[in-house]
Amino acid sequence: MITLTSEGDGKKGYRMYVDGVLAGEAPPSVILQQLSSSLTEIPGIYVDGGEPLKLNGTIHLCGRVDKDADRHFGGSLSHLSLWDDVLSNEQVAKMYSTVMGDEKLKQRCIDAAASELQAIDKIELCPFLDLAKPKPLRTSQKVTESKSGVPDERTGTGKKTTLSDVLRDTPLVPSEAKAVTISKRKPCTVLQVPSECGQDAICIPSKALDELSKDGSTSDEDWSKGSEGECVDAPVGGVFPPDPTIDVPMPLVFYPLTGESVDSWPLGRFEGEATDVEWTPDVLFENTIKCSEQKGGYVKLPNVKYGKDGQFAVNFWMKKETSGPTSEGGFEYIFSHGQKSGDNFNPFAPNNVHVYLPEVAHPAHGVARVIVKDSLSEYKGLLSHTFFDSDGKFMDNSPRNTIGHVNLEDGNWHMFTLSTKSNGDAGYQVFVDGTLGGSFPTPEVQNFLDKNQNGNLAVPLLHVDGGNPMDMEGEIYLCGRADLASERHFDGQLAHLEIFDESLTQEMVEAMYTAVMGQSLLLDSISDLASSIRAMQPEVSQGMPQYISTLRSSDIINALRDQKGASSDKTEKKELKALISELRSGDTIPCSIDVAKSGIVTPIGCEKEGLVCAALHEDLAKGKDNGICVESPEGGAYVPSPKTELPIPKAYFPLTGGSVESWPEPKYGGRKMEGLKWVKDDLFGSVLECSEERRDYVELDNVDYGIDGPFTVNLWMSHNGSSGDTFEFLFSHGNNDLDAKPWSPNEVQIYLPEVAHPAHGVVRTIVKDSNDVYEGPLSQTYLDSDGGFMNNMPRNVPGHVDLTDGKWHMITLTSE
């Protein structure tokens, strides 16, 4: 990400940021101080940035304004934003971390500490971050990078074995259904193919069995030190090892719930009791437990002390019975863990975890609902009666039929996952079929807490559960609430319950789902949930891309048409018909957005259309209708938290999905050279790709930013490499009378020195105000992304970012 910004507060000069961190100032602060103190005079050097810009020419991307044949860029560009404001270092950093994640930003700050700006000029580059005590990685945690440079954290257990280590040696399909038994085990070699254990058993590392056993021993027999593992009978239905590269941690306890057994596997350490349940053949898990709401069946499992350090996860497979009689609008508890106090049971008291379904007559029918109360969650009556649903709604009992949301009562198997946030933040997440369904606290709840300074109140308005220590007591109940209330039993099948003593990342959850259902069904699930307006909550557990995405308008119309055809309610049909007509007309649909509370883009306000409400710049806003309902740009809209107080851009060009128009209102258009390519990208969807050899370029309408002095230019770039010794222009903006002189008044240029140039590896910028005067070589001032000012010498400056590595980088240019 490239950001160019003026200094602000009436100061002269401008700054450049690379990947969210200050990389250079023009002129350097030491020269600016001398000039302001009249200690030195440097003839011919104007302090550019902060004075008015009077731009009237078109903006060129991937080439210079004059279309010089040797000035074209080879690579990809995306998400160009232009402001009439100065951005602070924290605002720039938040824009970067919104896409690349907090950990990536922290590492960038640590690396930049070696730069001259901090080491010599003593400029605090990241004062908004506490870098004194970085959070240590656990011993088995890996951090890798995808091609796009997005951080990909894979959090293990801190132990020497993972779930995949234990299970990945051979596929398991027992020859006949039978209860799990632990026979006298023989030694085996882990991962040996074929396995010495045979088809019906699995070779588990002895050390893993040590960790799972009560007393640290694996059996009565003392195996020799040369033994690597021991054979253990497989559970009925087998096991489903996840991708070994993902490092899914070992569960604290695993209940297959197959083959007429409710004991844990592989050691049977935790023995359960089943009451009034059936066992039924199943295609997926071979033979599973089946509970009946009418019979009041349930399973009681011994207490498991998970979450003592705050982190935990619960994962299971469920299949709702759909053929029986419907109930009266109560709730069906699938997983219930809480302590009964005398004759009283309170699921909203401290140390409670519950997962249940609103029944068919309930307005919220079709979702799974969770209650999480940690040890610090003091009970305060009705204020503590909080719950969160699998479609991303918080304390919402209203009817819903959210587009794309997974219906958990369709008679199919679904994997449900509840996990605290793996980055240690307060809150928790709900996944359905391997895909994030909701993250608590929601953006709306977080905005409310931030606005009311919840954390600073003597008595907080709302306790954010999840992440604080749990002190779990009492048995775990399946298919019924922990107090066995007669109207709280589940009707359906369960299988493969896993309880973890740590959080799960989204990648881990995806791997667990894919291991059972396969990649194709995972992609279907992701597609469905991405279509959900209320499930559009960003995945922030890893600080990964935070974005809001909608369906295309045509897809929304088709979904509404299908809903209209299936509806038997005349009023609903009429409303849907009107909504379809509104969307088909193409007319602007206004909306009102409180930017201070919701940020510049929010799904609130345009839910019925299936769109987002995007704030308009003051030039376009009309009274209280300061936003419009629009579909998100392809690849999503990346929006920092409202706490960042990011101003509304004067113009924003996503440059994705084949479009070069501004968004949300296409006030500014563009023209692209014929033959210009759009390529798929893991980070931004479909992005613009320019070729230096083809001399590609894009021409955008003039945007008159900086007319009062302050301005910011921000864009993302990925370089494909070069071979010459001149320059490649990413962004070029000057007046129509530029006359091929890139040092004239009123221009902003961002470009790269090519591979044979001494300054190769940096981004170079030129800013010239309206009051500048071209006086030959002395006016040829420029700033580089390693802090160099008017420096064409070879360099390898500590702390600077290599911008030729083929990864995405954010460049920001802002006046002082």
KOLTI-270406 format. One record per residue (C-alpha): residue in three letters; x, y, z. Coordinates in steps of 0.5 Angstrom, whole numbers, padded with zeros to 4 digits, always signed. Each point is the difference from the previous one (the first is absolute). Example, Ala and Ser with C-alpha at 12.3 -4.5 7.8 and 13.67 -1.06 7.14 Angstrom:
<sites>
Ala+0025-0009+0016Ser+0002+0007-0002
</sites>
This chain:
<sites>
Met+0000+0000+0000Ile+0003+0007-0002Thr-0003+0006+0004Leu+0003+0007-0002Thr-0003+0005+0005Ser+0001+0008+0002Glu+0003+0001+0007Gly-0007+0004+0003Asp+0000+0005+0005Gly+0002+0005-0005Lys+0007-0003-0001Lys+0004+0000-0006Gly+0002-0006-0004Tyr-0002-0007-0001Arg+0001-0007+0003Met+0000-0007-0003Tyr-0002-0006+0003Val+0001-0007-0002Asp-0004-0006+0003Gly-0003+0004+0005Val+0006+0003+0003Leu+0004+0007-0001Ala+0005-0001-0005Gly+0003+0007-0002Glu-0002+0007+0000Ala+0002+0006-0005Pro+0003+0004+0002Pro+0004-0004+0005Ser-0002+0002+0007Val+0007+0003+0002Ile+0000+0004-0007Leu-0007+0003+0002Gln+0002+0002+0007Gln+0006+0003-0003Leu-0004+0004-0005Ser-0005+0002+0005Ser+0005+0003+0005Ser+0004+0003-0006Leu+0006-0004+0002Thr+0001-0001-0008Glu-0002+0002-0007Ile-0001-0005-0005Pro-0001+0004-0007Gly-0005-0003-0004Ile-0003-0005+0004Tyr-0007+0001+0002Val-0004-0003+0006Asp-0005-0004-0004Gly-0006-0003+0003Gly-0006+0004+0004Glu-0001+0006-0005Pro-0006-0001-0005Leu+0000-0005-0005Lys-0003+0003-0007Leu-0001-0007-0004Asn-0004+0000-0006Gly+0003-0006-0004Thr-0002-0007+0000Ile+0003-0005+0004His+0005-0005-0003Leu+0001-0007+0003Cys+0006-0005-0002Gly+0003+0006-0005Arg+0002+0007+0001Val-0005+0006-0002Asp+0004+0001-0007Lys-0001-0008-0002Asp+0008+0000+0000Ala+0002-0007-0003Asp+0005-0001+0005Arg-0004+0002+0006His-0005-0006+0001Phe-0001-0004+0006Gly-0001-0008+0000Gly-0004-0003+0005Ser-0007+0001+0004Leu-0003+0006+0003Ser-0006+0000+0004His-0004+0004+0005Leu+0002+0007-0001Ser-0003+0005+0004Leu+0001+0008+0000Trp-0002+0005+0006Asp+0000+0007+0001Asp+0002-0001+0007Val+0007-0002+0004Leu+0000-0007+0003Ser+0004-0002+0006Asn+0005-0005+0001Glu-0005-0004+0004Gln-0006+0001-0006Val+0005-0003-0005Ala+0002-0006+0005Lys-0007-0002+0001Met-0001+0000-0008Tyr+0005-0004-0001Ser-0001-0005+0006Thr-0008+0000-0002Val+0003-0004-0006Met+0006-0004+0002Gly-0001-0001+0007Asp+0003+0003+0007Glu+0006-0005+0000Lys+0002+0002-0006Leu+0000+0008+0002Lys+0003-0002+0006Gln+0006-0003-0004Arg+0000+0006-0004Cys+0001+0004+0006Ile+0006-0004+0003Asp+0004+0000-0007Ala-0001+0007-0001Ala+0003+0002+0007Ala+0007-0001-0004Ser-0002+0005-0005Glu+0004+0007+0001Leu-0007+0003+0001Gln+0000-0003+0007Ala+0007-0002+0001Ile+0003+0007-0001Asp-0006+0005-0001Lys-0003-0003+0006Ile-0007+0000-0003Glu-0005-0005+0003Leu-0003-0004-0005Cys-0005-0004+0003Pro-0002+0004+0007Phe-0007-0003-0001Leu+0003-0007+0001Asp+0003-0003+0007Leu+0006-0004-0003Ala+0004-0001+0006Lys-0003-0006+0002Pro-0002-0004-0007Lys-0004-0006+0001Pro+0004-0006+0000Leu-0002-0006-0005Arg-0001-0006+0003Thr+0005-0006-0002Ser-0004-0003-0005Gln-0003+0006-0003Lys+0002+0002-0007Val-0001+0006-0004Thr+0001-0001-0008Glu-0002+0005-0005Ser-0004-0001-0006Lys+0002+0002-0007Ser-0004+0007+0001Gly+0004+0001+0007Val-0006-0001+0004Pro+0002-0003+0007Asp-0002-0007+0001Glu+0000-0002+0007Arg-0001-0007+0002Thr+0000-0001+0007Gly+0002-0006+0003Thr-0001-0003+0008Gly+0007+0002+0002Lys+0001-0008+0001Lys+0004-0005-0004Thr-0006-0003-0004Thr-0006+0003-0004Leu-0006-0004-0002Ser+0003-0001-0007Asp+0006-0003+0003Val-0004-0005+0004Leu-0005-0002-0006Arg+0003+0001-0007Asp+0003-0007-0001Thr-0005-0004-0003Pro-0008+0001-0002Leu-0004-0004+0005Val-0006-0004-0001Pro-0002-0005+0005Ser-0003-0007-0003Glu-0006+0000+0005Ala-0003+0005+0005Lys+0002-0001+0007Ala+0001+0004+0006Val+0007+0003+0001Thr+0004-0005+0004Ile+0008+0001+0002Ser+0003-0007-0001Lys+0007-0002+0002Arg+0004+0005-0004Lys+0006-0002-0004Pro+0005+0005-0003Cys+0000+0003-0007Thr+0004+0005-0004Val-0004+0006-0001Leu-0001+0002-0007Gln+0002-0007-0003Val-0003-0002-0006Pro-0003-0005+0000Ser-0002+0001+0008Glu+0002-0006+0004Cys-0006+0001+0004Gly-0005-0003-0006Gln-0006+0004-0003Asp-0004+0000+0007Ala+0005+0004+0004Ile+0004+0006+0000Cys+0008+0001+0002Ile+0000+0005+0005Pro+0006+0003+0003Ser+0002-0002+0007Lys+0001+0007+0002Ala-0007+0002-0002Leu-0003-0005+0004Asp+0004+0002+0006Glu-0003+0007-0001Leu-0007-0003+0000Ser+0001-0005+0005Lys-0002+0001+0008Asp+0006-0001+0003Gly+0005+0001-0006Ser+0001-0008-0001Thr-0003-0003-0007Ser-0001-0007+0002Asp+0002-0005+0006Glu+0006-0003-0005Asp+0006+0004+0000Trp+0002+0001-0007Ser+0007+0001-0002Lys+0003+0007-0002Gly+0001-0002-0007Ser-0008-0001-0001Glu-0003+0006-0004Gly-0007-0001+0001Glu-0006-0005+0002Cys-0006-0003-0003Val-0006+0002+0002Asp-0007-0002-0003Ala-0003+0005-0004Pro-0007+0002+0002Val-0006-0002-0004Gly-0001+0004-0007Gly+0008+0002+0001Val+0003+0007+0001Phe+0001+0005-0005Pro+0007+0003+0000Pro+0001+0007-0002Asp+0005+0003-0005Pro+0007-0001+0004Thr+0002+0006-0002Ile-0005+0004+0004Asp+0002-0002+0007Val-0007-0001+0003Pro+0002-0001+0007Met-0002-0006+0004Pro-0007+0000+0003Leu+0000+0000+0008Val-0005-0005-0001Phe-0003-0004-0006Tyr-0007-0003+0000Pro-0001-0004-0007Leu-0008-0002+0003Thr+0000-0005-0005Gly-0001-0008+0001Glu-0004+0000+0006Ser+0005+0004+0004Val+0000+0006+0004Asp+0008-0001+0002Ser+0005+0005-0002Trp+0006-0003-0005Pro+0005-0002+0000Leu+0001-0002+0007Gly-0007+0000+0003Arg+0002+0004+0005Phe-0007+0004+0001Glu-0006-0005+0000Gly-0006+0003-0002Glu-0008-0002+0002Ala-0005-0001-0005Thr-0008+0000+0002Asp-0005-0001-0005Val+0004+0001-0006Glu+0000-0004-0007Trp+0006-0002-0004Thr-0002+0000-0008Pro+0004-0002-0006Asp+0003+0006-0004Val+0004+0001-0006Leu+0005+0005+0002Phe+0002-0002+0007Glu-0003-0008-0001Asn-0004+0000+0007Thr-0002+0006+0004Ile-0004+0002+0006Lys-0007+0003-0001Cys-0003+0004+0005Ser-0008+0000+0001Glu-0003+0007+0002Gln-0007-0004+0002Lys+0004-0005+0004Gly+0004+0005+0004Gly+0007-0004-0002Tyr+0007+0003+0002Val+0007-0002+0001Lys+0004+0002+0006Leu+0007+0001+0000Pro+0005+0001+0005Asn+0003+0007+0002Val+0005+0002-0005Lys+0005+0006+0003Tyr+0001+0004-0007Gly+0001+0008+0000Lys+0004+0000+0006Asp+0004+0005-0003Gly-0006+0004-0004Gln+0001-0004-0007Phe-0004-0006-0002Ala-0004-0003-0006Val-0006-0004+0000Asn-0001-0004-0007Phe-0006-0005-0002Trp-0004-0003-0006Met-0007+0000+0001Lys-0006-0002-0005Lys-0007+0003+0002Glu-0006-0005+0000Thr-0005+0003-0005Ser-0005-0005-0001Gly-0003+0000+0007Pro-0006+0004+0003Thr+0002+0008+0001Ser+0001+0003+0007Glu-0003+0006+0003Gly+0005+0005-0001Gly+0005-0002+0006Phe+0007-0002-0001Glu+0004-0006-0001Tyr+0007+0000+0004Ile+0005-0004-0004Phe+0006+0001+0005Ser-0001+0003+0007His+0006+0001+0005Gly-0002+0004+0006Gln-0001-0002+0008Lys-0006-0001+0003Ser-0001+0004+0007Gly-0005-0004+0004Asp-0006+0000-0003Asn+0001+0006-0004Phe+0004+0000-0007Asn+0002+0006-0004Pro+0003+0000-0007Phe+0002+0007+0001Ala+0004+0000+0006Pro+0008-0001+0000Asn+0003-0006-0003Asn-0005-0002-0005Val+0000-0002-0007His-0006-0002-0004Val-0002-0002-0007Tyr-0007+0000-0002Leu-0005+0000-0006Pro-0006+0005+0000Glu-0006-0005-0002Val-0004+0001-0006Ala-0006+0004+0003His+0006+0005+0003Pro+0001+0006-0005Ala+0007-0001+0000His-0001-0007-0002Gly+0006-0003-0005Val+0006+0003+0004Ala+0004-0003+0006Arg+0001+0004+0006Val+0005+0001+0005Ile+0001+0002+0007Val+0007+0001+0003Lys+0001+0002+0007Asp+0008+0001+0003Ser+0002+0000+0007Leu+0000+0008+0000Ser-0007+0000-0003Glu-0004+0002+0006Tyr-0007-0001+0000Lys-0005+0006+0000Gly-0007-0002-0001Leu-0002+0001-0007Leu+0006+0004-0002Ser+0004-0006+0000His-0006-0004-0005Thr+0005+0001-0006Phe+0000-0005-0006Phe+0003+0000-0007Asp-0002-0004-0006Ser+0003-0004-0006Asp-0002+0005-0005Gly+0004+0006+0004Lys-0006+0003+0004Phe+0001+0002+0007Met-0006+0000+0005Asp-0005+0000-0006Asn-0007-0004+0000Ser-0003+0003-0006Pro-0002-0005-0006Arg+0006-0001-0005Asn+0001-0003-0007Thr+0007+0003-0001Ile+0002-0001-0007Gly+0006-0005+0000His+0000-0002+0007Val+0000-0008+0001Asn-0006-0003+0003Leu+0002-0005+0005Glu-0007-0003+0000Asp+0000-0003-0007Gly+0001-0007+0002Asn+0008+0000-0002Trp+0006-0001+0004His+0003+0007+0002Met+0006+0001+0004Phe+0000+0005+0005Thr+0006+0004+0003Leu+0000+0005+0006Ser+0007+0003+0002Thr+0003+0005+0004Lys+0004+0005-0005Ser+0007-0003-0001Asn+0003+0007+0000Gly-0002+0000+0008Asp-0005+0006-0001Ala-0006+0000+0004Gly-0006-0004-0003Tyr-0001-0006-0004Gln-0002-0002-0007Val-0005-0005-0003Phe+0001-0004-0006Val-0005-0004-0005Asp+0003-0006-0004Gly+0007+0003+0000Thr-0002+0007-0001Leu+0000+0006+0004Gly-0008+0002+0002Gly+0001+0005+0005Ser+0005+0004+0005Phe-0001+0002+0006Pro+0000+0006+0002Thr-0003+0002-0007Pro+0002+0007-0003Glu-0006+0003+0003Val+0001-0002+0007Gln+0007+0002+0000Asn-0002+0007-0003Phe-0005+0000+0006Leu+0005-0002+0005Asp+0006+0005-0003Lys-0005+0006+0000Asn-0002-0001+0007Gln+0007-0002+0003Asn-0003-0007+0002Gly+0007-0002+0003Asn+0001+0006+0004Leu-0006+0000+0004Ala+0000-0002+0007Val-0006-0005-0002Pro+0000-0002-0007Leu-0006+0001-0004Leu+0001-0007-0004His+0005-0005+0002Val+0004-0003-0006Asp+0000-0008+0001Gly+0005-0004-0003Gly+0008+0000+0001Asn+0000+0001+0008Pro+0001-0006+0004Met-0006-0006+0001Asp-0001-0004+0006Met-0004-0005-0003Glu-0004-0005+0005Gly-0005-0005+0000Glu-0001-0005-0006Ile-0001+0001-0007Tyr-0007-0001-0003Leu-0001-0002-0007Cys-0007+0000-0003Gly-0003+0004+0006Arg+0001+0006+0004Ala+0004-0001+0007Asp-0006+0000+0004Leu-0003-0005-0004Ala-0006+0005-0001Ser-0006-0004-0004Glu-0001+0005-0005Arg+0008+0001-0002His+0002-0007-0004Phe+0003-0001-0006Asp-0003-0004-0006Gly+0005-0003-0005Gln+0007-0003+0000Leu+0007+0002+0002Ala+0007-0002-0001His+0007+0001+0001Leu+0000+0005+0006Glu+0007+0003+0001Ile+0001+0005+0006Phe+0007+0004-0001Asp+0004+0004+0006Glu+0002+0005-0005Ser-0003+0004-0006Leu-0001-0002-0007Thr+0002+0004-0006Gln-0005+0001-0006Glu+0005-0004-0004Met+0000-0006+0005Val-0008+0000+0000Glu+0000+0000-0008Ala+0005-0006+0001Met-0004-0004+0005Tyr-0006+0001-0005Thr+0003-0002-0006Ala+0003-0006+0003Val-0007-0003+0000Met-0004+0004-0005Gly+0006+0001-0005Gln+0002+0007-0004Ser-0006+0001-0004Leu-0005+0000+0005Leu+0004+0005+0004Leu+0000+0004-0006Asp-0007+0000+0000Ser-0001+0002+0007Ile+0005+0006-0001Ser-0004+0002-0006Asp-0007+0000+0004Leu+0003+0003+0006Ala+0003+0006-0004Ser-0007+0001-0003Ser-0003+0001+0007Ile-0001+0008+0002Arg+0000-0001+0007Ala+0006-0005+0000Met+0005+0005-0003Gln+0004+0001+0006Pro+0007+0000-0001Glu+0005-0006+0002Val+0004+0004+0005Ser+0003-0006+0004Gln+0006+0000-0003Gly+0000+0007-0002Met-0002-0002-0007Pro-0003+0004-0006Gln-0006+0004+0003Tyr-0005+0001-0005Ile-0007+0001-0002Ser-0003-0004-0006Thr-0007-0001-0003Leu-0003-0003-0006Arg+0000+0003-0007Ser-0007+0004-0001Ser-0002-0005-0005Asp+0001-0006+0005Ile-0004+0003+0005Ile-0005+0002-0004Asn+0000-0008-0002Ala+0000-0002+0007Leu-0006+0005+0002Arg-0004-0003-0006Asp+0001-0007+0002Gln-0002+0002+0007Lys-0006+0004-0003Gly-0002-0007-0004Ala+0000-0004+0007Ser-0004+0005+0004Ser-0007-0001+0001Asp-0001+0006+0004Lys-0003+0006-0005Thr+0003+0006+0004Glu+0007-0003+0000Lys-0001-0002-0008Lys-0002+0008-0001Glu+0006+0002+0004Leu+0005-0004-0003Lys-0003+0002-0007Ala+0001+0007+0002Leu+0007-0001+0002Ile+0002-0004-0006Ser-0003+0006-0004Glu+0004+0005+0004Leu+0006-0004-0002Arg-0001-0001-0007Ser-0001+0007-0001Gly+0007+0002+0001Asp-0002+0006+0004Thr+0004+0003+0006Ile-0002-0003+0006Pro+0001+0005+0006Cys+0002-0002+0007Ser+0002+0003+0006Ile+0007-0002+0004Asp+0003+0003+0006Val+0007+0000-0002Ala+0003+0001+0007Lys-0004-0007+0003Ser+0000-0004-0006Gly+0006+0002-0005Ile+0000+0002-0007Val-0004-0007-0002Thr-0005-0004+0004Pro-0005-0005-0002Ile-0005+0003+0005Gly-0005+0004-0004Cys+0000-0004-0007Glu-0002-0007+0003Lys-0006+0000-0004Glu+0003+0001-0006Gly+0006-0005+0001Leu+0005+0006-0001Val+0004+0004+0005Cys+0000+0008+0002Ala+0006+0004-0003Ala+0001+0007+0003Leu+0001+0005-0006His+0005+0006+0000Glu-0003+0006+0003Asp+0000+0003-0008Leu-0005-0006-0001Ala-0004+0000+0006Lys-0007+0002+0001Gly-0003+0002+0007Lys-0001-0006+0004Asp+0001-0005-0006Asn+0007+0000+0001Gly+0001-0006-0003Ile-0002-0005-0006Cys-0002-0007+0000Val+0005-0004-0005Glu+0002-0007-0001Ser+0008+0000+0002Pro+0005+0000-0005Glu+0003-0007-0002Gly+0005-0002+0005Gly-0004+0003+0006Ala+0001+0007+0003Tyr+0005+0000+0005Val-0002+0005+0006Pro+0004+0002+0006Ser-0004+0000+0007Pro-0004+0006+0001Lys+0005+0002+0006Thr+0005+0001-0006Glu-0004+0006-0002Leu+0002+0000-0007Pro-0002+0006-0004Ile-0005-0002-0006Pro+0004+0000-0006Lys-0001+0005-0006Ala+0001-0005-0005Tyr+0001-0008+0001Phe+0001-0004-0006Pro+0000-0008+0002Leu+0003-0002-0006Thr-0003-0007+0000Gly-0004-0004-0004Gly+0001+0003-0007Ser-0002+0007+0003Val+0004+0007+0000Glu-0006+0004+0003Ser+0000+0003+0006Trp-0004-0003+0006Pro-0005+0001+0003Glu-0003+0005-0005Pro+0003-0001-0007Lys+0001+0008+0000Tyr+0007-0001-0003Gly+0001-0005-0006Gly+0006-0003-0003Arg+0003-0002-0007Lys+0004-0006+0000Met+0005-0002-0006Glu-0003-0006-0004Gly+0003-0006+0001Leu+0001+0002+0008Lys+0000-0007+0004Trp-0004-0001+0006Val+0003-0006+0004Lys-0003-0004+0006Asp+0003+0002+0007Asp-0001-0004+0007Leu+0000+0007+0003Phe-0004+0005-0004Gly-0004-0005-0005Ser+0001+0002-0007Val+0006+0006-0001Leu+0003+0004-0005Glu+0006-0003-0003Cys+0004+0005-0004Ser+0006-0002-0005Glu+0006+0004-0001Glu+0001-0003-0007Arg-0007+0001-0002Arg+0001+0007+0003Asp-0007+0000+0003Tyr-0003+0005+0004Val-0007+0003+0003Glu-0002+0007-0001Leu-0005+0002+0006Asp-0004+0007+0000Asn+0003+0005+0004Val-0001+0001+0007Asp+0001+0007+0003Tyr+0003-0003+0007Gly+0005+0005+0004Ile-0003+0006-0002Asp+0000+0003+0007Gly+0007-0003+0001Pro-0001-0006+0004Phe+0000-0007-0004Thr+0001-0007+0000Val+0001-0005-0005Asn+0000-0008+0001Leu+0000-0006-0004Trp+0002-0007+0000Met+0006-0003-0005Ser+0003-0006-0002His+0006+0000-0004Asn+0002-0005-0005Gly+0007+0001-0001Ser+0004+0005-0006Ser+0006+0000-0004Gly+0001+0007-0002Asp+0004+0006+0004Thr-0005+0005-0001Phe-0007+0001+0004Glu-0007-0004+0001Phe-0005+0005+0001Leu-0006-0003+0005Phe-0004+0007+0001Ser+0001+0006-0004His-0004+0006+0001Gly+0001+0007-0004Asn-0003+0005-0003Asn-0002+0000-0008Asp+0006+0005-0001Leu+0005-0004+0003Asp+0005+0000-0006Ala+0003-0006+0002Lys+0004+0003+0006Pro-0002-0004+0006Trp+0003+0005+0004Ser-0005+0006-0001Pro-0005+0003+0005Asn-0006-0004+0001Glu+0002-0008+0000Val+0000-0006+0004Gln+0004-0006-0003Ile+0001-0007+0003Tyr+0005-0004-0004Leu+0006-0006+0001Pro+0007+0001-0002Glu+0001-0006-0005Val+0005-0006+0002Ala+0006+0003-0003His-0001+0006+0003Pro+0004+0002+0007Ala-0006+0001+0004His-0003-0006-0002Gly-0005-0003+0005Val-0003+0006+0003Val-0006+0004-0002Arg+0001+0007-0002Thr-0005+0006+0000Ile+0000+0007-0003Val-0005+0006+0003Lys+0000+0007-0003Asp-0005+0005+0003Ser-0004+0005-0004Asn+0005+0006+0003Asp+0007-0004-0003Val+0004+0003-0005Tyr+0004-0005-0005Glu+0007+0003+0000Gly+0004-0006-0003Pro+0004-0006+0004Leu-0001+0004+0007Ser-0007-0001-0001Gln+0000-0008-0001Thr-0001-0002+0007Tyr-0003-0007+0002Leu-0001-0004+0006Asp+0002-0008+0000Ser-0004-0005+0004Asp+0007-0002+0004Gly+0000+0007+0003Gly+0005+0003-0006Phe-0001+0007-0002Met+0003+0002-0007Asn+0004-0006+0001Asn+0002-0004-0007Met+0006-0004+0004Pro-0001-0008+0001Arg-0003-0002+0006Asn-0002-0006+0005Val-0003+0004+0006Pro-0001-0003+0006Gly-0008-0001+0001His-0002+0002-0007Val-0005-0005-0003Asp+0002-0003-0007Leu-0006+0002-0005Thr+0002-0005-0005Asp-0001-0006+0003Gly-0007-0001-0004Lys-0004+0000+0007Trp-0005+0005+0001His+0002+0007+0003Met-0004+0006+0003Ile+0003+0007-0002Thr-0003+0006+0003Leu+0002+0007-0002Thr-0002+0006+0005Ser+0001+0007+0001Glu+0003+0002+0006
</sites>
